[in-house]
């Protein structure tokens, strides 16, 4: 089953802007475990790897980088300096 354009428009109509690399503290990872490729927000695309939180200027999100909002999906952001709020 495919989604209609109406359904798509509804899904993205109130989608918030993404953070900049500076706002997310995007940087090269120092750990093989804590990196974009293992984060729930990172997606491997056909042409670009993307993040649902942060958008770098060229829109490519390297697998071996990380930001303060790295998470595996339990709502914890272990690299963030302050507790994340829901």
N, C-alpha and C positions, 0 to 999 in steps of 0.2 A: 504494500500500500504506500502511495506517495502522498506527501503533504501538499495542500493547495497553497497558492500564493496568499490567499486570505488568512490561512492558518499561520503561514510564515510571518506576514505583516503583524499579526496579533502577537506572536512570540517575541518579536524584536522591537515592538513599538515603544516600550519603556525600558529598553536595555540601557544600562548606565555606560558612560564613557569608561574606557580602560585607563589604568594608571600609566604614567610615564616611567621609563626605566629609573629615573632619579627618585620618584615618589616610592617606588617599590624596592629601592636599593638593589637593583639588578647588577649582578657581578659574576665573574668566573667562580665556579664552585671550588672549594678546597676539599670536598669530600666526594667519594664515589657513590655514596648513598644519598646525600642531600644535594640533588641536582634536578634541573627542570624535567629531565626524562623520567624521573620517578614521582613527579608531582601530579596530583589529580587534575590540576588546571592546565596541563600541557597536552597538546594534541599534535600528532604527526600528520601533516597534510601531504597532498600530492606534490605541491610546489613549495610550501612553506610550513615550518613547524610553528604553531601558534599557542598563545596563552590566553585564557579567558580573563585574566586579571590585569596583565600588563602588555603594552604594545611598544616595542622599540621602533625607532624611525624607519628602518628598512622592513619591518614586520616579520623578520625571521627571528625565531627564538631558539638559540643554540641549546642542544640537549645537555651540554656540560656547564651550563650557567645555573644560577639560582637567584632567588629574591627573598625578601623577608616574609613573603606570604606562601612559601613552600609548605605543602601539606600532603598527606596521603589520604585525607578525607575524613578524619575524625574530628574536624573542627579546630584542631590545634595548629598553631603556627609557631613551631619551636625556634625559628630564627627571628621572630618579631620581638621587638624590645618591650612592647606592652601587650597585655592580654587582648586577644581579639574579642570584639563584642558582636553578638548576634543581631 
